[in-house]
Amino acid sequence: MKAWNDAMAHNPLIAILRGLTPETAIDVAGVLVEAGFRIIEVPLNSPNPLVSISKIADRFGDRIVVGAGTVLSADKVEAVVDAGGKLIVAPNLKPGVGEMTIKLGGHWCPGVFSPTEAFDALEHGASVLKFFPAEMVPPGAISAMRAVLPKDAIVAAVGGITPETMADYHRAGSNSFGLGSALYKPDYSVEEIARRAKTFVAAFRELADQ
């Protein structure tokens, strides 16, 4: 738990590395860690994702929390944890996935879209509420839901987030963000990923200091 809390306190930005390959996993994770990222997600529809997760966990597991995205069933949770993953992210709300995650000592980040789903997720032990896709949940909706959610609930806006769009969501109450193609694509060079990572971290720290 301390590792998770430390990661969230240091930098609650979640790097979503869809399409990452095992061959590039260490280099990509390395520049993200250097830029200040402490939470990395490798979606399960990436090539050999469990190998990438294992490599990242072995190299950086003492400094970051790594896990998988697009986790749709409880058996996949077990496979991710066996590979060294501690974070289980899903686009949907499936209590069985959450129950298995918590049973194995992980952190569950389910996709939610409404107050009903958000409260159900919290009731089943969600560590983060992933409002997804953020393109369909504008800042005004986040603000309205924030008014009724527990103050300590972690709200992550995910989907289409850029350094420029973070500000409105942050003001509305999002205290975490999942960053996809604006941060990483398989055809980005390591140098490009590093530049984007530093831009995101700087933008978030500026917001957090306001």
BAVOKE-649873 format. One line per field, with one value per atom (N, C-alpha, C): residue number from 1; chain; atom name; x, y, z. Coordinates in steps of 0.1 Angstrom, whole numbers, always signed. Example, Ala and Ser with C-alpha at 12.3 -4.5 7.8 and 13.67 -1.06 7.14 Angstrom:
<rs>
nr (1, 1, 1, 2, 2, 2);
kette (A, A, A, A, A, A);
atom (N, CA, C, N, CA, C);
u (+132, +123, +132, +128, +137, +129);
v (-57, -45, -33, -22, -11, +0);
w (+78, +78, +78, +71, +71, +79);
</rs>
This chain:
<rs>
nr (1, 1, 1, 2, 2, 2, 3, 3, 3, 4, 4, 4, 5, 5, 5, 6, 6, 6, 7, 7, 7, 8, 8, 8, 9, 9, 9, 10, 10, 10, 11, 11, 11, 12, 12, 12, 13, 13, 13, 14, 14, 14, 15, 15, 15, 16, 16, 16, 17, 17, 17, 18, 18, 18, 19, 19, 19, 20, 20, 20, 21, 21, 21, 22, 22, 22, 23, 23, 23, 24, 24, 24, 25, 25, 25, 26, 26, 26, 27, 27, 27, 28, 28, 28, 29, 29, 29, 30, 30, 30, 31, 31, 31, 32, 32, 32, 33, 33, 33, 34, 34, 34, 35, 35, 35, 36, 36, 36, 37, 37, 37, 38, 38, 38, 39, 39, 39, 40, 40, 40, 41, 41, 41, 42, 42, 42, 43, 43, 43, 44, 44, 44, 45, 45, 45, 46, 46, 46, 47, 47, 47, 48, 48, 48, 49, 49, 49, 50, 50, 50, 51, 51, 51, 52, 52, 52, 53, 53, 53, 54, 54, 54, 55, 55, 55, 56, 56, 56, 57, 57, 57, 58, 58, 58, 59, 59, 59, 60, 60, 60, 61, 61, 61, 62, 62, 62, 63, 63, 63, 64, 64, 64, 65, 65, 65, 66, 66, 66, 67, 67, 67, 68, 68, 68, 69, 69, 69, 70, 70, 70, 71, 71, 71, 72, 72, 72, 73, 73, 73, 74, 74, 74, 75, 75, 75, 76, 76, 76, 77, 77, 77, 78, 78, 78, 79, 79, 79, 80, 80, 80, 81, 81, 81, 82, 82, 82, 83, 83, 83, 84, 84, 84, 85, 85, 85, 86, 86, 86, 87, 87, 87, 88, 88, 88, 89, 89, 89, 90, 90, 90, 91, 91, 91, 92, 92, 92, 93, 93, 93, 94, 94, 94, 95, 95, 95, 96, 96, 96, 97, 97, 97, 98, 98, 98, 99, 99, 99, 100, 100, 100, 101, 101, 101, 102, 102, 102, 103, 103, 103, 104, 104, 104, 105, 105, 105, 106, 106, 106, 107, 107, 107, 108, 108, 108, 109, 109, 109, 110, 110, 110, 111, 111, 111, 112, 112, 112, 113, 113, 113, 114, 114, 114, 115, 115, 115, 116, 116, 116, 117, 117, 117, 118, 118, 118, 119, 119, 119, 120, 120, 120, 121, 121, 121, 122, 122, 122, 123, 123, 123, 124, 124, 124, 125, 125, 125, 126, 126, 126, 127, 127, 127, 128, 128, 128, 129, 129, 129, 130, 130, 130, 131, 131, 131, 132, 132, 132, 133, 133, 133, 134, 134, 134, 135, 135, 135, 136, 136, 136, 137, 137, 137, 138, 138, 138, 139, 139, 139, 140, 140, 140, 141, 141, 141, 142, 142, 142, 143, 143, 143, 144, 144, 144, 145, 145, 145, 146, 146, 146, 147, 147, 147, 148, 148, 148, 149, 149, 149, 150, 150, 150, 151, 151, 151, 152, 152, 152, 153, 153, 153, 154, 154, 154, 155, 155, 155, 156, 156, 156, 157, 157, 157, 158, 158, 158, 159, 159, 159, 160, 160, 160, 161, 161, 161, 162, 162, 162, 163, 163, 163, 164, 164, 164, 165, 165, 165, 166, 166, 166, 167, 167, 167, 168, 168, 168, 169, 169, 169, 170, 170, 170, 171, 171, 171, 172, 172, 172, 173, 173, 173, 174, 174, 174, 175, 175, 175, 176, 176, 176, 177, 177, 177, 178, 178, 178, 179, 179, 179, 180, 180, 180, 181, 181, 181, 182, 182, 182, 183, 183, 183, 184, 184, 184, 185, 185, 185, 186, 186, 186, 187, 187, 187, 188, 188, 188, 189, 189, 189, 190, 190, 190, 191, 191, 191, 192, 192, 192, 193, 193, 193, 194, 194, 194, 195, 195, 195, 196, 196, 196, 197, 197, 197, 198, 198, 198, 199, 199, 199, 200, 200, 200, 201, 201, 201, 202, 202, 202, 203, 203, 203, 204, 204, 204, 205, 205, 205, 206, 206, 206, 207, 207, 207, 208, 208, 208, 209, 209, 209, 210, 210, 210);
kette (A, A, A, A, A, A, A, A, A, A, A, A, A, A, A, A, A, A, A, A, A, A, A, A, A, A, A, A, A, A, A, A, A, A, A, A, A, A, A, A, A, A, A, A, A, A, A, A, A, A, A, A, A, A, A, A, A, A, A, A, A, A, A, A, A, A, A, A, A, A, A, A, A, A, A, A, A, A, A, A, A, A, A, A, A, A, A, A, A, A, A, A, A, A, A, A, A, A, A, A, A, A, A, A, A, A, A, A, A, A, A, A, A, A, A, A, A, A, A, A, A, A, A, A, A, A, A, A, A, A, A, A, A, A, A, A, A, A, A, A, A, A, A, A, A, A, A, A, A, A, A, A, A, A, A, A, A, A, A, A, A, A, A, A, A, A, A, A, A, A, A, A, A, A, A, A, A, A, A, A, A, A, A, A, A, A, A, A, A, A, A, A, A, A, A, A, A, A, A, A, A, A, A, A, A, A, A, A, A, A, A, A, A, A, A, A, A, A, A, A, A, A, A, A, A, A, A, A, A, A, A, A, A, A, A, A, A, A, A, A, A, A, A, A, A, A, A, A, A, A, A, A, A, A, A, A, A, A, A, A, A, A, A, A, A, A, A, A, A, A, A, A, A, A, A, A, A, A, A, A, A, A, A, A, A, A, A, A, A, A, A, A, A, A, A, A, A, A, A, A, A, A, A, A, A, A, A, A, A, A, A, A, A, A, A, A, A, A, A, A, A, A, A, A, A, A, A, A, A, A, A, A, A, A, A, A, A, A, A, A, A, A, A, A, A, A, A, A, A, A, A, A, A, A, A, A, A, A, A, A, A, A, A, A, A, A, A, A, A, A, A, A, A, A, A, A, A, A, A, A, A, A, A, A, A, A, A, A, A, A, A, A, A, A, A, A, A, A, A, A, A, A, A, A, A, A, A, A, A, A, A, A, A, A, A, A, A, A, A, A, A, A, A, A, A, A, A, A, A, A, A, A, A, A, A, A, A, A, A, A, A, A, A, A, A, A, A, A, A, A, A, A, A, A, A, A, A, A, A, A, A, A, A, A, A, A, A, A, A, A, A, A, A, A, A, A, A, A, A, A, A, A, A, A, A, A, A, A, A, A, A, A, A, A, A, A, A, A, A, A, A, A, A, A, A, A, A, A, A, A, A, A, A, A, A, A, A, A, A, A, A, A, A, A, A, A, A, A, A, A, A, A, A, A, A, A, A, A, A, A, A, A, A, A, A, A, A, A, A, A, A, A, A, A, A, A, A, A, A, A, A, A, A, A, A, A, A, A, A, A, A, A, A, A, A, A, A, A, A, A, A, A, A, A, A, A, A, A, A, A, A, A, A, A, A, A, A, A, A, A, A, A, A, A, A, A, A, A, A, A, A, A, A, A, A, A, A, A, A, A, A, A, A, A, A, A, A, A, A, A);
atom (N, CA, C, N, CA, C, N, CA, C, N, CA, C, N, CA, C, N, CA, C, N, CA, C, N, CA, C, N, CA, C, N, CA, C, N, CA, C, N, CA, C, N, CA, C, N, CA, C, N, CA, C, N, CA, C, N, CA, C, N, CA, C, N, CA, C, N, CA, C, N, CA, C, N, CA, C, N, CA, C, N, CA, C, N, CA, C, N, CA, C, N, CA, C, N, CA, C, N, CA, C, N, CA, C, N, CA, C, N, CA, C, N, CA, C, N, CA, C, N, CA, C, N, CA, C, N, CA, C, N, CA, C, N, CA, C, N, CA, C, N, CA, C, N, CA, C, N, CA, C, N, CA, C, N, CA, C, N, CA, C, N, CA, C, N, CA, C, N, CA, C, N, CA, C, N, CA, C, N, CA, C, N, CA, C, N, CA, C, N, CA, C, N, CA, C, N, CA, C, N, CA, C, N, CA, C, N, CA, C, N, CA, C, N, CA, C, N, CA, C, N, CA, C, N, CA, C, N, CA, C, N, CA, C, N, CA, C, N, CA, C, N, CA, C, N, CA, C, N, CA, C, N, CA, C, N, CA, C, N, CA, C, N, CA, C, N, CA, C, N, CA, C, N, CA, C, N, CA, C, N, CA, C, N, CA, C, N, CA, C, N, CA, C, N, CA, C, N, CA, C, N, CA, C, N, CA, C, N, CA, C, N, CA, C, N, CA, C, N, CA, C, N, CA, C, N, CA, C, N, CA, C, N, CA, C, N, CA, C, N, CA, C, N, CA, C, N, CA, C, N, CA, C, N, CA, C, N, CA, C, N, CA, C, N, CA, C, N, CA, C, N, CA, C, N, CA, C, N, CA, C, N, CA, C, N, CA, C, N, CA, C, N, CA, C, N, CA, C, N, CA, C, N, CA, C, N, CA, C, N, CA, C, N, CA, C, N, CA, C, N, CA, C, N, CA, C, N, CA, C, N, CA, C, N, CA, C, N, CA, C, N, CA, C, N, CA, C, N, CA, C, N, CA, C, N, CA, C, N, CA, C, N, CA, C, N, CA, C, N, CA, C, N, CA, C, N, CA, C, N, CA, C, N, CA, C, N, CA, C, N, CA, C, N, CA, C, N, CA, C, N, CA, C, N, CA, C, N, CA, C, N, CA, C, N, CA, C, N, CA, C, N, CA, C, N, CA, C, N, CA, C, N, CA, C, N, CA, C, N, CA, C, N, CA, C, N, CA, C, N, CA, C, N, CA, C, N, CA, C, N, CA, C, N, CA, C, N, CA, C, N, CA, C, N, CA, C, N, CA, C, N, CA, C, N, CA, C, N, CA, C, N, CA, C, N, CA, C, N, CA, C, N, CA, C, N, CA, C, N, CA, C, N, CA, C, N, CA, C, N, CA, C, N, CA, C, N, CA, C, N, CA, C, N, CA, C, N, CA, C, N, CA, C, N, CA, C, N, CA, C, N, CA, C, N, CA, C, N, CA, C, N, CA, C, N, CA, C, N, CA, C, N, CA, C, N, CA, C, N, CA, C, N, CA, C, N, CA, C, N, CA, C, N, CA, C, N, CA, C, N, CA, C, N, CA, C, N, CA, C, N, CA, C, N, CA, C, N, CA, C, N, CA, C, N, CA, C, N, CA, C, N, CA, C);
u (+8, +0, +9, +20, +28, +34, +38, +43, +33, +20, +9, +7, +6, +4, +15, +27, +39, +39, +35, +35, +24, +12, +2, +6, +12, +16, +27, +36, +48, +43, +34, +29, +18, +5, -6, -9, +0, -2, +0, -9, -7, -3, +8, +13, +7, -1, -8, +0, +7, +16, +10, -1, -7, +1, +4, +13, +27, +31, +44, +49, +61, +67, +77, +80, +90, +104, +106, +120, +122, +112, +113, +109, +104, +98, +107, +120, +129, +133, +136, +139, +128, +116, +104, +102, +101, +98, +109, +121, +133, +131, +127, +126, +114, +104, +92, +96, +103, +107, +116, +125, +134, +127, +116, +108, +99, +97, +90, +77, +75, +63, +65, +55, +56, +45, +37, +26, +26, +27, +28, +18, +10, +0, +4, +4, +6, -7, -15, -28, -25, -35, -33, -35, -39, -40, -27, -17, -3, +4, +14, +22, +29, +26, +32, +33, +21, +21, +27, +25, +29, +45, +51, +66, +70, +64, +68, +66, +54, +52, +62, +66, +76, +89, +93, +106, +106, +95, +94, +94, +87, +86, +100, +107, +120, +130, +129, +139, +136, +123, +119, +109, +106, +95, +97, +110, +112, +109, +106, +104, +90, +84, +71, +61, +48, +38, +35, +36, +33, +22, +14, +3, -2, -15, -21, -33, -36, -49, -57, -70, -79, -80, -81, -82, -97, -102, -116, -121, -112, -117, -107, -113, -105, -93, -93, -81, -70, -73, -63, -56, -64, -58, -47, -50, -40, -27, -29, -17, -9, -15, -8, +0, -7, +0, +12, +10, +21, +33, +30, +41, +47, +42, +48, +39, +28, +19, +11, +9, +1, -11, -11, -23, -31, -44, -53, -63, -63, -71, -80, -93, -103, -111, -116, -125, -139, -142, -156, -155, -167, -169, -174, -165, -168, -163, -172, -168, -159, -161, -153, -138, -136, -122, -116, -125, -120, -118, -127, -125, -112, -109, -97, -84, -85, -74, -71, -81, -79, -75, -80, -76, -61, -56, -42, -33, -38, -31, -28, -36, -34, -43, -43, -50, -59, -72, -82, -86, -86, -89, -100, -113, -123, -128, -133, -139, -153, -156, -170, -174, -188, -193, -204, -209, -220, -218, -226, -226, -229, -238, -241, -229, -223, -211, -199, -198, -187, -189, -201, -203, -202, -207, -206, -191, -183, -169, -162, -165, -159, -164, -176, -182, -174, -170, -162, -147, -143, -128, -120, -125, -117, -107, -95, -85, -86, -90, -92, -104, -112, -123, -119, -119, -114, -126, -128, -139, -134, -141, -137, -149, -148, -138, -141, -130, -132, -138, -136, -142, -158, -163, -178, -182, -172, -175, -168, -174, -168, -165, -156, -153, -165, -175, -187, -194, -193, -199, -190, -177, -168, -171, -172, -175, -187, -198, -211, -210, -203, -201, -192, -182, -173, -180, -192, -199, -205, -207, -214, -204, -193, -183, -176, -170, -162, -150, -146, -136, -122, -120, -108, -108, -119, -119, -109, -102, -92, -100, -101, -108, -97, -97, -88, -96, -93, -99, -90, -96, -88, -95, -87, -92, -90, -81, -79, -73, -67, -61, -48, -46, -34, -29, -17, -12, -22, -28, -37, -50, -56, -69, -69, -58, -57, -63, -60, -63, -78, -87, -101, -106, -101, -104, -99, -87, -81, -90, -94, -102, -116, -120, -133, -132, -120, -118, -111, -106, -98, -84, -80, -67, -57, -61, -52, -57, -47, -50, -44, -51, -45, -41, -29, -23, -20, -26, -25, -16, -22, -15, -8, -13, -6, +8, +10, +22, +30, +24, +31, +23, +31, +27, +39, +37, +48, +58, +53, +63, +69, +67, +74, +88, +98, +111, +112, +123, +125, +126, +133, +135, +122, +113, +100, +92, +92, +85, +90, +103, +109, +104, +104, +99, +85, +76, +62, +60, +68, +66, +70, +81, +85, +74, +68, +58, +46, +41, +30, +33, +45, +48, +49, +55, +56, +42, +34, +20, +12, +14, +6, +12, +24, +30, +26, +25, +21, +6, -2, -16, -16, -9, -9, -4, +5, +10, +1, -10, -19, -28);
v (-12, +0, +13, +12, +24, +28, +18, +21, +28, +23, +30, +44, +46, +59, +69, +63, +72, +76, +66, +69, +80, +78, +88, +102, +102, +115, +122, +114, +119, +124, +116, +120, +111, +116, +107, +106, +110, +107, +93, +87, +73, +72, +66, +65, +52, +54, +43, +39, +28, +24, +14, +18, +8, +6, -7, -11, -13, -11, -13, -27, -29, -42, -45, -58, -61, -56, -55, -51, -36, -28, -14, -10, -20, -17, -10, -15, -9, +6, +8, +21, +31, +27, +36, +39, +28, +30, +39, +37, +44, +59, +64, +78, +84, +76, +80, +82, +72, +73, +85, +87, +99, +112, +112, +124, +127, +116, +118, +109, +101, +92, +81, +77, +66, +56, +57, +48, +45, +32, +28, +17, +18, +8, +3, -10, -17, -24, -19, -25, -40, -48, -63, -65, -55, -57, -52, -51, -48, -61, -61, -73, -79, -91, -98, -89, -84, -74, -79, -92, -97, -97, -99, -99, -84, -75, -61, -57, -61, -58, -64, -76, -83, -76, -72, -65, -52, -44, -31, -33, -43, -46, -50, -58, -62, -51, -42, -31, -19, -16, -3, -5, -18, -20, -15, -11, -5, +10, +16, +30, +33, +24, +27, +16, +19, +9, +6, -6, -10, -20, -20, -30, -30, -35, -37, -29, -26, -20, -30, -26, -34, -48, -49, -61, -64, -74, -77, -89, -97, -109, -112, -119, -122, -130, -139, -148, -139, -128, -119, -112, -109, -103, -111, -124, -133, -133, -133, -134, -121, -110, -97, -97, -101, -101, -111, -122, -132, -126, -117, -110, -99, -95, -84, -72, -72, -60, -58, -46, -42, -34, -29, -20, -27, -27, -34, -23, -20, -9, -16, -11, -16, -5, -7, +3, +3, -8, -10, -13, -15, -18, -32, -41, -55, -59, -60, -63, -75, -85, -97, -94, -85, -81, -74, -65, -58, -67, -76, -85, -93, -98, -106, -97, -85, -75, -73, -70, -67, -80, -91, -104, -106, -102, -105, -93, -83, -71, -61, -60, -50, -38, -29, -17, -16, -15, -16, -2, +0, +13, +10, +9, +6, +18, +16, +26, +29, +41, +45, +57, +59, +69, +78, +73, +79, +79, +86, +85, +71, +64, +51, +42, +42, +34, +38, +51, +55, +50, +51, +47, +32, +25, +10, +6, +13, +10, +12, +23, +26, +15, +11, +1, -12, -15, -27, -26, -14, -13, -6, +1, +8, +17, +17, +27, +40, +39, +51, +49, +60, +61, +66, +57, +61, +66, +79, +85, +84, +75, +71, +69, +73, +83, +97, +104, +117, +127, +123, +131, +132, +122, +122, +125, +128, +133, +146, +157, +170, +175, +185, +189, +193, +198, +202, +190, +178, +166, +161, +162, +158, +167, +179, +189, +185, +182, +178, +166, +156, +143, +145, +153, +156, +161, +168, +174, +163, +151, +141, +129, +128, +117, +120, +110, +112, +121, +130, +139, +132, +120, +113, +104, +104, +95, +101, +92, +96, +95, +106, +107, +109, +100, +101, +103, +114, +116, +109, +101, +93, +93, +96, +96, +110, +112, +124, +135, +132, +142, +147, +160, +166, +176, +181, +191, +203, +206, +218, +215, +203, +200, +196, +193, +189, +200, +213, +223, +224, +223, +223, +212, +200, +188, +189, +194, +196, +205, +216, +226, +220, +210, +204, +193, +189, +179, +166, +166, +154, +155, +145, +146, +136, +130, +120, +120, +116, +116, +103, +97, +86, +92, +90, +96, +86, +87, +77, +82, +84, +87, +101, +110, +123, +121, +110, +107, +96, +86, +74, +68, +66, +57, +48, +36, +28, +34, +43, +48, +61, +66, +77, +72, +81, +78, +79, +74, +75, +90, +97, +111, +119, +115, +122, +118, +106, +102, +110, +111, +119, +133, +139, +153, +154, +145, +146, +143, +134, +131, +143, +150, +162, +173, +174, +184, +182, +169, +165, +168, +163, +164, +179, +187, +202, +208, +204, +210, +206, +194, +189, +196, +197, +203, +218, +224, +238, +239, +230, +229, +226, +217, +213, +224, +233, +243, +255, +255, +267, +267);
w (+0, +0, +0, +8, +9, -5, -13, -26, -35, -34, -42, -37, -24, -18, -22, -21, -24, -39, -48, -62, -65, -59, -61, -56, -44, -39, -47, -52, -60, -74, -81, -94, -98, -97, -100, -115, -124, -138, -141, -149, -153, -168, -170, -184, -190, -201, -207, -220, -220, -230, -240, -246, -255, -268, -270, -282, -278, -265, -261, -264, -268, -270, -260, -257, -247, -250, -263, -268, -264, -263, -260, -246, -238, -225, -216, -215, -205, -209, -222, -226, -224, -228, -226, -212, -204, -189, -183, -188, -182, -184, -196, -198, -190, -189, -181, -166, -161, -147, -145, -154, -153, -153, -161, -162, -150, -142, -129, -128, -138, -137, -127, -120, -110, -112, -122, -124, -139, -143, -157, -159, -170, -174, -188, -189, -202, -206, -215, -218, -224, -220, -224, -239, -246, -261, -268, -260, -265, -268, -276, -279, -267, -263, -252, -239, -235, -224, -211, -208, -195, -195, -206, -206, -204, -210, -208, -193, -187, -173, -164, -167, -159, -160, -172, -174, -166, -167, -161, -145, -141, -126, -121, -128, -124, -123, -133, -134, -125, -124, -118, -106, -103, -93, -79, -76, -63, -63, -75, -76, -81, -88, -95, -92, -96, -96, -111, -115, -129, -129, -140, -141, -155, -156, -169, -171, -183, -187, -196, -198, -206, -199, -186, -179, -177, -184, -185, -177, -172, -164, -153, -143, -131, -134, -143, -146, -151, -158, -163, -152, -141, -130, -124, -123, -117, -126, -139, -148, -146, -145, -144, -131, -120, -107, -107, -113, -114, -122, -131, -139, -131, -119, -112, -112, -118, -119, -106, -102, -90, -93, -105, -110, -120, -118, -127, -132, -144, -150, -160, -160, -170, -176, -188, -193, -188, -180, -175, -160, -155, -141, -139, -135, -133, -119, -110, -96, -94, -102, -100, -103, -112, -115, -103, -97, -85, -73, -71, -60, -61, -73, -75, -73, -78, -76, -61, -54, -40, -32, -36, -30, -31, -43, -46, -42, -36, -31, -41, -51, -62, -60, -70, -69, -82, -80, -91, -95, -108, -115, -126, -122, -132, -139, -151, -159, -154, -151, -147, -156, -155, -164, -157, -146, -139, -124, -116, -102, -97, -103, -99, -100, -112, -114, -104, -102, -94, -79, -74, -60, -59, -70, -70, -70, -78, -78, -65, -58, -45, -35, -36, -26, -28, -40, -43, -42, -36, -33, -44, -53, -63, -57, -61, -57, -64, -77, -86, -94, -96, -105, -118, -128, -141, -149, -151, -159, -173, -181, -194, -203, -215, -221, -217, -213, -209, -219, -232, -242, -241, -234, -232, -218, -209, -196, -194, -198, -197, -183, -181, -168, -159, -166, -158, -151, -158, -153, -141, -143, -132, -120, -122, -111, -103, -111, -105, -97, -102, -95, -83, -84, -73, -60, -63, -52, -43, -48, -41, -37, -44, -41, -28, -22, -10, -14, -5, -7, -10, -4, -6, -18, -26, -38, -48, -55, -65, -79, -86, -98, -109, -119, -130, -143, -150, -164, -174, -182, -191, -205, -215, -229, -235, -244, -251, -243, -231, -223, -229, -229, -233, -222, -223, -213, -212, -223, -224, -218, -219, -215, -200, -194, -180, -171, -174, -165, -161, -172, -169, -160, -163, -155, -141, -140, -126, -118, -124, -117, -113, -121, -119, -108, -104, -94, -97, -110, -113, -107, -99, -92, -98, -109, -116, -131, -139, -153, -159, -168, -176, -190, -194, -206, -216, -228, -238, -250, -261, -273, -273, -265, -264, -257, -250, -243, -251, -255, -261, -272, -283, -294, -297, -302, -305, -315, -324, -334, -329, -317, -312, -308, -310, -306, -291, -285, -271, -267, -275, -273, -273, -282, -283, -271, -267, -254, -242, -241, -230, -230, -242, -243, -239, -244, -240, -225, -220, -206, -197, -201, -193, -194, -206, -208, -199, -199, -190, -175, -171, -157, -153, -161, -158, -158, -167, -167, -155, -151, -139, -126, -125, -113, -112, -123, -123, -118, -122, -117, -102, -98, -84, -75, -80, -72, -71, -79, -79, -67);
</rs>
